[in-house]
Amino acid sequence: MEAESCNKNILDARKSSIVVTQGCNGPKGGICCDSNSISGSVSQRACVYCGARVVLNPITDAYHIVHGPIGCSSYTWDIRGSLTSGEDIYRNSFSTDLQETDIIFGGIRKLEAAVDELMEKEEKVKLIFIYATCIVGVIGDDVDALCRMKSEQYNIPVIPVKSPGFSGNKSTGYRMACDAIMKVILPFKGKKKRKAINILGDFNLAGEMWIIKNYFKEMGIDVISGLTGDSSYGQMIKAPEASLNIVQCAGSSTYLANRMEEEFGIPFLKVSFFGIEDTTASLIRVAEALNDEEARKKAVAFCSKKEAELNSFLAKYRKHLEGKKAAIYVGGGFKAISLIRQFKAMGIETVVVGTQTGKKEDYEIIESLVEPDTVILDDANPAELETFMREKGADILVGGVKERPLAYKLGIAFCDHNHERKIPLAGFEGVYNFTMEINKSINSPVWEFVS
Amino acid sequence: MLELTPKEIMEKRKMTINPCKTCEPVGAMFCALGAEKCMPHSHGSQGCCSYHRTVLSRHFKEPAIASSSSFTEGASVFGGRSNITTAVKNVFDIYNPDIMAIHTTCLSETIGDDVGSYIFDVEVPEGKTVLYASTPSYEGSHIQGYANMMIGFMKYMTKKTGVPNGKVAIFPGWVNPGDDRELKRIAGLMGAEYIYFPDHDGILDHPMDGKNEYFHSNAGTSGADIAALGDCEKLISMGIYCSLEPSEHMKKEYKVPFSNIPVPVGVKLTDQYILELQKFTKKEVPSALEDERGRLVDLMLDAHQYVYKKKAAIYGDPDIVYAFTSLCLELGMSPKYIITGTPKERWEKEIKALMDQYGVDESEYVVKADTDLFYLHQLIKNETVDLLLGSSYGKQIAKAEDIPMVRMGFPVLDRYGNPIQATVGYAGGIRYVEKIVDTLMDRLDRDVADEDFEVVM
């Protein structure tokens, strides 16, 4: 399809979700974001359940029981690539697999039997999450009541995750997951605080949580709990002891940080560990927030050492990458911001940038970072992505699983910055890996064969 | 890996753990992608559509385009009529397909949406078709969804004019685009005029041409061909669970007689496909096909001592598992565990009948429908096998129990190049015999003592 005809294809209703040059604070109140997709569009967006599932999934020793027909459980079986250093219970798929008779007579008995069976057969069950999918509310299953009853009966947390797909979008799901996390840790309120942090919104994809934890170890700062990457029940409940929360994936976890601030009085800092600039700034800010001059000094020394190590490497690769153009399409606004900066450091200009769940503030920062003619999109569909990537002559797209085939079909290089990344892209190691990934795809000889 | 699986087998479980199936709508979406210029539409929450597209995209390594009704709280209370009306308008305005194939989801079914009457009332542009199939996720599996969507297409599009068109209809069942090409190639070699439905060749394995089109020209079964199914003289359909119900619909509604045969994997089942084609064309089998068959048999002879009595666990969708069980039996292997998640008890009887043909006693194997990979893992913990044959989800068991694995069926999420090649026909047989033999021999080489390690085998 030619770019011109595609342009016509952009729904009138979507015009306010696309910004080119006029700015995020235009006359009509700026970019329209954080709303639902339109019926009949080929949206890249997922649902409430999906949002809740991806946030909670990395909790390694939890039993994640999906209450609903089989699909919701089967599509989310071991999809996150979030690594574990302990249990691997979360890599199984548990479902009540509701059948027609359950729809008619209710599924709550089946769910109860499932929980009972699990408690009877498995020892050391520490934590159960029960996800209520689309039809659970519609058929009248009172999952909350059952969870309360089973928590008392077995004396372990059995936590309902209210995530019917239709009740909002993925962001709603993030909030539901955060509420579920709060339910787990609230009973441990009032613990004595110490100088240590929790890392929120990192899911230990390809071991990224481990990399970040190592940096803090280097600085002499204790990390109590990672939420939710490589976390376990035992670690989660210690989270109230922290004196600071740092938030990496703002889209999913700012809400959790807010709630933890309200309930436990833990202040939070938004951080990003993508790129040298953001990683360095984040580490120093954490030390400053803790009033730890020693740690700050260590961070400065450590980061300059790491940066120096990377400089000759980056200089070498910069000449392969300079002048190329990038398109970014990711979930959250914060990640998009870090990516724009990283591309800048490589000498790559970002010509198209979109997010699925970016907030207005994010789009304002994005606008300040990019060139005036860069296209900024909220909840883009493939037609829009394609139109603008072609129009702007993007050489590489950074996105998630659904964007990969699109990029390849257009003969554009691709880098997965989502669930399917197999190598860590966070921290200084991530700068190395990300540069290699971009180089590997952008400079592969296969593109020569594309007509 | 999978440390929680206990050895003690839990026969009647309340929970499904590590499923060997998924829900109906994805089957409907896959089926609809095999019609020319067709937009599959998911009438439910937007997550359903997203998940289905993702799993199809991950298997085929291709974009899978589909639209969604994007249900909200309002729609789930007041019904999804307005979502359908808006969606139909938007889909034709923006994407302009020839056909819009709507399938339902657990949500729209449970709230009682009558999609049939909604689309009856909706304004459809001239020359375009809007059709629907009911695919409640709480029934059957993705295989049933596929069959329901085939019937949906026929209900809305197929006509019987009374003038026979001299063609044979071919329903391939749930296969890969590489299989579509192979089945059509064989039909062509046999000199048959055919209508092949659905046809993913060129859609879910579209060649690289630097273009990104929603709909490709000359790919997929055309609307005209779907309409003309009713005038076919005969139907050859493959796989009971994907194609029997659509075949019965063809017979009942359009009086088209059918032969339902297994998906043609290996020698015997491919012979059967060719025989059915021959009954229709009344032509000699060309020497090219005879040679292919000869080459497959020759390969099986050459390699047979390395596979004889090797125990295999075969799991996946009922039709493809049946076909691979047959291939394993032809090779002299011992299918030990034969598993599907699809809830069809009669499948167990069909597998038993197949095992009987080869004189395998019931005590030597376990066959079970409506089960999951947790059960398979428990079986393996009690008595292991030499080979796993099935979807990518078995790789956890393969790793936990150190068993070599050959991927087949759906979904294969972790390997490349599989869907563009054939599984069926003699060519597919050659490919899979090679894969199985290579895998077993690689394992042999890895495990064998230095003094027994041979260059010539």
Interface residues (C-beta under 8 A of the other chain):
Chain A: M1 N9 L11 N36 S37 I38 S39 G40 S41 V42 S43 Q44 R45 A46 C47 V48 Y49 C50 I65 G68 P69 I70 G71 C72 S73 S74 Y75 T76 W77 D78 E87 D88 I89 R91 N92 S93 F94 S95 T96 D97 L98 Q99 E100 D102 I103 K110 A113 A114 D116 E117 L118 K121 E122 T133 C134 I135 V138 I139 P164 G165 F166 S167 G168 N169 P382 A383 E386 V401 K402 R404 P405 L406 Y408 K409 L410 G411 F449 V450 S451
Chain B: M1 L2 E3 L4 P6 M10 R13 K14 M15 T16 I17 N18 P19 K21 T22 C23 P25 V26 H41 G44 S45 Q46 G47 C48 C49 S50 Y51 H52 R53 T54 V55 S57 R58 K61 E62 P63 I65 A66 S67 S68 S69 S70 F71 T72 E73 A75 S76 S82 N83 I84 T86 A87 V88 K89 N90 V91 D93 I94 Y95 T105 C106 L107 T110 I111 P136 S137 Y138 E139 S141 H206 M208 D209 G210 K211 N212 E213 Y214 G341 F374 Y393 Q396
